[in-house]
Amino acid sequence: MARIGAHPVDFSAAAEQIRGARLREELVVQEIAAPERIAPQSIALAAGVARGPRRGLDAEGSIDSAHGAGRLVLMHDPESAAEWGGPFRIVCFAQAPLEVEIGVDPFISDVAWSWLVDALESRGAAHTALAGTATKTLSSGFGTLESQGDAAQIELRASWTPLGSAFASHAEAWSELLCLLAGLPHREVH
């Protein structure tokens, strides 16, 4: 059992909190196999933003969504506590298409990162050692793909060490981030 603050927390209790998190209703979420060999214990979720008919997982284990998708992994490894700053670490990925006009904005990566920080704060997800990247891509179709025209996308990859024992709040923050990237309005916690 790991100790965080004064409360002992074991992985199964943390995983149950992740499974029971109150995620945004605009998401289709499914537990998926966690990447192997990243930690002795881990749990992973995949989500896609649903606008219209809901679909399941595709062959790569991602939720099929043209509006945005992501993954969240909670890892537990007491041997990594010195490196991580605690026995647990969360890794998240989130991506969404952008309007090309927004994709060329030089500050869109900064905005996407601030949405993650704000989502963690608004959900009360105490954390330390936050790190990651926000990447915007612009693409143009050529040849037989010329009809697709120009496109833009934002992608955020981040990790942090959760503090305390409120693991559900971290999954809830991730779900808020996915919806914000997809252009949905911020939802207050009730």
Summary of the structure (lengths in Angstrom):
residues: 190
radius of gyration: 17.2
end to end distance: 31.4
largest distance: 61.6
contacts: 590
relative contact order: 0.21
helix: 29%
strand: 36%
